[in-house]
Structure formats: structure tokens, C-alpha cells
Amino acid sequence: MTPTTTGATATDIEFHYDVGNDFYALWLDETLSYSAALWDGIEDDGSQPDVLAQAQRAKLRHHLDQSALPPGGRLLDVGCGWGGLLALACEVGRAGAATGLTLSRAQLAHVHSLQLPGVQARLEDWRSHVPESPYDAIVSIEAFEAFAGPGLTPAERVRTYADFFSACHSWLVPGGTLSLQTIAFDAGVDADGPVGAFFASDVFPASALPRLAEITAACDAHFSVTAIKSEPRDYIRTLRAWSARLRAERDHAQQAVGADTYQRYRLYLKACEVLFLRGEVTLYRVSMRRRTGPLRLPV
Ligand SMILES: C[S@@+](CC[C@H](N)C(=O)[O-])C[C@H]1O[C@@H](n2cnc3c(N)ncnc32)[C@H](O)[C@@H]1O
């Protein structure tokens, strides 16, 4: 396995995301959110499409609330997927202008097809992003996992993540916010073991999960953490809802992507559920506020 500090490239991302928008539409909810939903107060098991969509919208609203966007504010979504957050930001009028970055051409085409007013979607790595003017808030939902590749030392991962936080700091107005959602390994788990290898080769190439200590070490110079929650149950419920919906759409899914890819997705969703159930991975939602200037931390 070749260590990579750059994480997933456009080719790696397309391996996973460009299997087809029609395929994902079969088992994701109507917002096409491809990340853990927020199930607080939702009792249903998620097998009904509208309940999953309700929980996904609650997740999107959480991130918009944490953004504390001023009226007409400027929002950046790093890893915008199929545009669910951008659409909601427009719908509720929180954002005056919103920019979304993705590395997937299929996702970009979908966001363009939504014709969202005030929204600019770009096929662009965050490493190349140059804002037209500063943002009031940044949201990044489950893209962080693709920012550093497998095989790195913890120190190398921290340096890679620190580049991301430094870039976000430079793009935000003073006092601007960053709302981050990411899956992470719990301490003590061998990130480069067989499960990590399955995900890196068959599911999300050139991606690797962070650990909480790495996130906080990497962000500390540029952001203060204002809230953090670990919500593994949210992912278990989301994964169960996705698995049930994919299983129910087996024939259509196999027509769309073939039997092998269908089976690979069934396996990966189940494997994820087991990792969350065993407590080997968890889901973090982290709210941050931009520090005025970078802190000089003791080395
Ligand atoms: C799991 S999807 C999540 C999408 C969306 N945030 C959601 O919750 O549905 C990860 C997203 O991150 C994007 N991504 C990964 N690495 C990226 C990078 N270096 N620069 C920009 N986008 C990236 C992918 O293209 C994809 O849109």
C-alpha cells in the first residue's frame, strides 16, 4: 500500500461516486445525502423513505444552525456530494451565495441540474480552491475521510489535516465558523489492518479515517472547538436504512450497476454497521470558530 498525503484523487473519488446517480437514487433519501443522518426524536427504523429524508434534513439543518450564517451570508460546502446542503441553504434562505466543491463529475452534473439560485458548484479539490471573497461559514460533511490516504503515520496525517484547517482559516471572515462531520477510528484500532485495507481497495480508494486526537491537534492553531459530539447510533440507523432500501431495490440496483457492484455495496454497508456496533469507529460532529490569527503552539 503506497502512503499518500494527498488522499483521494478525482480518479479515486470517481471509482466510488461515479458508478451512477441512478444507482444512488435507489437507496439514498430524496436529498441524496450520503452521510449519517440525525435521528434525534425520530422513532421509525428508517425503512420508509420519508423518515430517512426527515432525519437527513435534520442533519443538514444542524450544520446550517452551527454555521450561524448572517442574512445573505456566504457559505462553502467542501465535499458537497449531490448538493443536499446547498439546496437546503437556498430553500430556507440562509445563504446569499453558496459554493460547493466535489471531485465527482456525476455529482457536479446533478447539482447543476438542480439550478439552485446563488449556488456555484465546482469540480475542484479544496487544495486548489481560491474564493472570490471570504466565506462566513464552511460546512464539510464526511469528505474529511478522503483528505489523507492510508499508510501514513499519525504525524503525517496531522500535517495533512492541518493544511485543510489552515486553508479554511484563510477562506473565512474573522469569527467565521466551520461545521465538520466525519467518521473516525476510535483510539487503539489498527487503521491499516484488514478492514482498513478492504475499504481502501474495494470501497474508498486512497482514503483513511482520522482519529479524534489528530483532528484536534490539526485544527488547534486555527480554530477553537465550540461543540463536539460522538454519535455512532446515528450512523447505525442510517446504515440500516440504506441497507434495507438497497435490498428492497435489488433488481433495479443490479440492472444499474451489475450483480458484483451490488454485492460489494451490500457488504460494505454491513461491514460499516459492524464497525460502529463494535465501537471501532464513531461519527463526530464538530463545531469550530475561526481564531483571529493562527496560535503559536509549543512544538
Ligand atoms: C461521502 S460524500 C459526502 C457528500 C455530502 N457532503 C453528503 O453529506 O451527502 C464525500 C464528498 O467529498 C468530496 N471530496 C472528497 N475529497 C475531496 C477533495 N479533496 N476536495 C473536494 N471534495 C472532495 C467527494 O467528491 C464527495 O462529494
The ligand as an ORCA input file, in Angstrom:
! r2SCAN-3c Opt
* xyz 0 1
  C     -19.330     10.832      1.378
  S     -19.500     12.134      0.207
  C     -20.438     13.273      1.200
  C     -21.206     14.226      0.336
  C     -22.104     15.206      1.076
  N     -21.361     16.074      1.947
  C     -23.196     14.476      1.822
  O     -23.228     14.541      3.064
  O     -24.030     13.855      1.167
  C     -17.866     12.881      0.111
  C     -17.751     14.086     -0.797
  O     -16.449     14.672     -0.624
  C     -15.925     15.042     -1.889
  N     -14.454     15.144     -1.759
  C     -13.592     14.202     -1.319
  N     -12.318     14.672     -1.336
  C     -12.392     15.958     -1.775
  C     -11.445     16.979     -2.013
  N     -10.127     16.767     -1.815
  N     -11.867     18.188     -2.459
  C     -13.186     18.410     -2.687
  N     -14.154     17.474     -2.477
  C     -13.757     16.259     -2.038
  C     -16.431     13.962     -2.817
  O     -16.370     14.363     -4.166
  C     -17.875     13.822     -2.288
  O     -18.676     14.832     -2.857
*
